[in-house]
Each structure stands twice: as structure tokens, then as C-alpha cells.
Amino acid sequence: MQFTLTDEQRMIQETAREFADKEIAPVADRHNRESKFPREIVKKLGQMGFLGMSVPEQYGGTGAGNLALVVALEEINRVCASTGVTVSVQNSLVNAPIHHWGSEAIRTRFLPKLATGEQLGAYALSEPGSGSDAAGLVTSAVRDGNDYVLNGTKNFITTGAEADIVLVLARTDTTHKTRGITAFIIETGTRGFSVGKKEDKLGLRASSTVQLVLEDVRVPASQILGDVGGGFKIAMHTLDGGRIGIAAQAVGIAQACLNASVKYAG
């Protein structure tokens, strides 16, 4: 299948390429060596609209869509995969499910700040005892009046140390494996929420990968995405979108490898 980019998509691609070369590339190696999150760069990307590409204009985003996001991610990942994965997670694993599954109140409350980068988000599914078997998660969410009380540990959470909100999958029903999971939006300043171990990685070091700990974290029932018990479907749907961003990341990294190889060979 052949296609051509629209004028808008080509402009986004060129803007991302220019920003990547001028702003990100000069500091990428240092940030990676020092495991330093590129906060100022991410802030600028938010101001330019790159963190709100999956968010419609009515909620403060650009509504540019997945193809535009892909070409932007290729250019960003070509110079810094750590920055690229941050942009990918914000768009695909946080903004997209909030827009797709959130109530109007949730969309209005959270999307405008996420779209502009004023707030960062993370997606928390994996646990110490459940990775590939996502439905095996044991983080619990027990109803208490108008709230749910969450307890558990999440593992390998990208942007977890910097996030202002986290989409957390937790078990509300122990009698059914997949239909007993619910998706919650948790603000990281909530009492009982803390960041645990930070992984010391071989790559993507300027992107934090951390453990998140929930100890009697109270979350209003109004901050549930979709329906109670419908979280597994949301998790799988969200990961489908996330795979698009990570595929674009791989293409960007491959382009950087090719460029470096040609330069060396010459």
C-alpha cells in the first residue's frame, strides 16, 4: 500500500526533525549517561503540541492523529529514544484511553493539561508477578463508600517518577480473571502513593522506569475509566495503540543506526 503525507503531516514531520536535530541531539548523550529526564525538552514538546497529538482540539490537543504521531516519533527517536518513548507513552498509553474511555468530566479535567505537557502521565499494568500474563494482576481495589481503596505494586512503569497522573489497572473482583479488572486514574500526590525502585538500564536511561507502590490509596469512583470490571478490555485496547508508537520508535532507531553506519563507512 502506498500513501503520501498531507501537507499538515509533512509540516509536522519537518518541525519534529528540526527540533530533534537542534534541541534534542546536542544533549541526548549526556542525558542518557546521567540518567537525566529531559524535562525542559519535554516541556517544549508539549508547548509545540507533540504531547497532545491524540487529543482533539476541543480538549486542548492538536487532533493530528496516529500517522502524524508516527512520523514525529520517527524523527524524535532518531536522535533520542528516551525522549521518544516519553512522547509515545503520553499520547498512546495515557491521552488516548482517557479520551476514548473517560467520562466527559474526566476528559475535561485531565486532557487539557496532559495535551500541553503541563502534566505528564504514566500507564501502570505490569506487576512483580504478572507481566505477559496481564490478567494475572493482584493489585486490589475495594469499594468504600464513594471511593475505592487500592493496594499493590506496579513494575517497570515508564515516566512513573515524573508522572502527575497514572492510569492504574486494579482488581475489583477476585471471582473472574479478566472481567474483574478496573481502570482508575490516580493523581500521584494522593496519600499512600509512592515511587519505589528505579531500574538501572542499559538503554533509554533518560526515561525513568520505576516501581509504583500503592498503600491504602483512596480514589473516587468518579475517576474510573469505562465500567467497573471493564479494565482488561481498556488495557488491551490501549496497548494496541501503544504498539504503533513503539514500532515508530524502532524505525527511528534503525534510521539512526543506518546513518551512523554510512557515516562510518565513508
C-alpha positions in Angstrom: 0.0 0.0 0.0 1.4 3.4 -1.0 0.4 6.7 0.5 1.6 10.2 0.7 1.6 12.6 3.6 -0.7 15.5 3.7 0.8 19.0 3.8 0.0 19.1 7.6 1.6 15.8 8.2 4.7 16.8 6.3 4.9 20.1 8.2 4.7 18.1 11.5 7.5 15.8 10.3 9.7 18.7 9.3 9.1 20.5 12.5 9.9 17.4 14.6 13.1 16.8 12.5 14.3 20.3 13.0 13.6 20.3 16.7 15.2 16.9 17.2 18.4 18.0 15.4 18.7 21.4 17.0 17.3 20.9 20.6 17.5 17.2 21.4 20.5 15.8 19.7 23.1 18.1 21.4 22.1 16.9 24.9 20.9 13.4 24.3 24.1 11.6 25.0 24.7 13.5 28.3 21.1 12.9 29.4 21.5 9.2 28.7 24.8 8.8 30.5 23.5 10.7 33.6 20.0 9.1 33.5 18.6 12.6 33.5 15.0 13.1 32.5 14.9 15.8 29.7 12.2 17.9 31.5 12.9 21.1 29.6 12.8 19.4 26.3 9.6 17.6 27.1 8.1 20.9 28.3 8.9 22.4 24.9 7.5 19.5 23.0 4.3 20.0 25.0 4.2 23.6 24.1 4.6 22.7 20.4 1.7 20.3 20.5 3.6 17.0 20.3 2.2 15.7 23.6 -1.4 16.2 22.5 -1.5 14.7 19.1 -4.0 12.1 20.1 -6.2 14.7 21.8 -8.9 16.5 19.9 -8.7 20.3 19.7 -11.8 20.8 22.0 -9.7 19.4 24.8 -6.5 21.4 24.1 -4.8 18.9 21.7 -4.0 19.1 18.0 -6.0 16.1 17.0 -3.3 15.3 14.4 -3.9 11.5 14.6 -1.7 8.4 14.6 0.0 8.8 11.3 1.2 12.3 12.2 2.3 11.0 15.6 4.3 8.2 13.9 6.3 10.5 11.6 7.0 12.8 14.5 8.1 9.8 16.7 10.4 8.6 14.0 12.3 11.9 13.9 12.5 12.2 17.7 13.6 8.6 18.3 16.3 9.1 15.6 18.2 11.3 18.0 16.9 10.2 21.4 14.8 7.1 22.1 14.3 8.2 25.8 12.5 11.4 24.7 10.7 9.4 22.1 9.2 6.9 24.5 8.1 9.7 26.8 6.1 11.3 23.9 4.8 7.9 22.8 3.5 7.0 26.3 1.9 10.4 26.8 0.0 10.1 23.5 -0.8 6.4 23.2 -1.0 5.0 26.7 -2.4 8.0 28.7 -4.2 10.5 26.5 -5.8 8.1 24.1 -7.5 5.8 26.7 -8.7 8.9 28.7 -10.2 10.3 25.5 -11.7 7.0 24.4 -13.0 5.7 27.7 -13.2 8.6 30.0 -16.4 10.4 31.0 -16.8 14.0 29.8 -15.9 15.2 33.3 -12.7 13.1 33.2 -11.8 14.4 29.7 -12.4 18.0 30.6 -10.4 17.7 33.8 -7.3 15.9 32.7 -6.8 16.1 28.9 -6.1 19.9 28.5 -3.1 19.7 30.9 -1.8 16.5 29.5 -2.1 17.7 25.9 0.1 20.7 26.6 2.6 18.9 28.8 1.6 20.8 31.9 1.1 17.4 33.4 2.7 14.1 32.5 1.1 10.7 32.7 2.0 7.0 33.1 0.4 3.7 32.4 0.6 1.0 35.2 -0.4 -2.5 34.2 2.6 -4.8 34.9 3.4 -6.2 38.4 6.1 -8.2 40.0 4.1 -11.3 39.5 2.3 -10.5 36.2 3.9 -9.2 33.1 3.0 -11.0 29.9 0.0 -12.5 31.8 -1.6 -9.1 32.3 -4.8 -10.6 33.6 -2.9 -12.1 36.5 -2.5 -8.8 38.3 -3.3 -8.8 42.0 -3.3 -5.1 42.9 -6.6 -4.8 44.7 -9.3 -2.1 44.6 -12.0 -2.4 47.3 -15.1 -0.2 47.4 -15.5 2.0 50.4 -18.4 4.4 50.1 -17.8 6.7 47.2 -14.2 5.7 46.9 -12.1 2.7 46.1 -9.1 1.8 48.3 -6.1 0.4 46.2 -3.2 -1.7 47.5 -0.4 -3.2 45.4 2.8 -2.7 43.5 3.3 -1.9 39.8 6.6 -2.7 38.0 8.5 -1.3 35.0 6.4 1.9 34.7 7.7 4.3 32.1 7.7 8.0 33.2 6.5 6.8 36.6 8.8 9.0 38.6 7.7 12.2 36.7 4.0 11.5 36.2 1.3 13.7 37.7 -1.4 11.1 37.0 -1.2 7.4 36.4 -3.7 5.0 34.7 -3.7 2.1 37.1 -5.3 -1.3 36.4 -6.5 -3.0 39.6 -8.7 -6.0 40.6 -12.2 -5.2 41.8 -13.4 -8.8 41.6 -11.5 -11.9 42.5 -14.0 -14.3 41.1 -13.2 -13.7 37.4 -9.7 -13.2 35.9 -10.3 -10.8 33.1 -13.8 -9.3 34.0 -12.6 -8.5 37.5 -10.2 -5.7 36.5 -11.0 -2.0 36.5 -9.1 1.1 35.2 -8.5 4.0 37.6 -6.9 7.4 37.2 -4.8 8.2 40.2 -3.1 11.5 40.9 0.4 10.9 42.2 0.1 13.3 45.0 -2.6 11.1 46.6 -1.8 9.9 50.1 -0.3 6.4 50.0 1.0 6.6 46.5 4.8 6.4 46.2 7.6 5.7 43.7 9.7 2.7 44.6 12.8 1.2 42.9 14.2 2.9 39.8 15.6 0.5 37.2 19.3 1.0 36.2 19.0 0.2 32.5 21.4 -0.4 29.6 19.5 2.0 27.3 16.7 4.5 27.4 18.3 5.8 30.6 16.9 9.3 30.3 13.4 7.8 30.6 12.6 6.6 34.1 11.4 3.0 34.6 10.2 2.6 38.1 8.2 0.6 40.6 5.0 2.3 41.9 3.7 1.4 45.4 0.0 1.9 46.4 -0.7 1.6 50.1 -4.4 2.3 51.0 -4.7 4.8 48.2 -8.2 6.3 48.1 -9.6 7.0 44.6 -13.0 8.5 44.0 -15.3 6.2 42.0 -15.7 9.1 39.6 -12.1 8.5 38.4 -12.9 5.1 36.9 -12.3 4.8 33.2 -15.1 3.0 31.5 -17.1 0.5 33.6 -16.3 -1.4 36.7 -14.9 -4.7 35.6 -14.1 -3.4 32.1 -10.5 -2.6 32.7 -8.9 -5.5 30.9 -10.6 -4.6 27.6 -9.3 -1.0 28.1 -5.8 -2.3 28.9 -5.6 -4.4 25.7 -7.1 -1.7 23.5 -4.6 0.8 24.9 -1.7 -1.5 24.3 -2.8 -1.9 20.6 -2.3 1.9 20.2 1.0 1.8 22.2 2.5 -0.7 19.8 2.1 1.8 17.0 4.3 4.2 18.8 6.9 1.7 19.8 7.1 0.4 16.2 7.7 4.0 15.1 10.4 4.2 17.7 12.1 1.1 16.2 12.1 2.7 12.8 13.6 5.9 14.2 16.4 4.0 16.0 17.1 1.9 12.8 17.4 5.1 10.8 19.9 6.4 13.3 21.9 3.2 13.0 21.9 3.4 9.2 23.0 7.0 9.3 25.8 6.2 11.7 26.9 3.2 9.6 27.0 5.1 6.3 29.0 7.9 8.0 31.5 5.4 9.4 31.8 3.5 6.2 32.6 6.8 4.4 
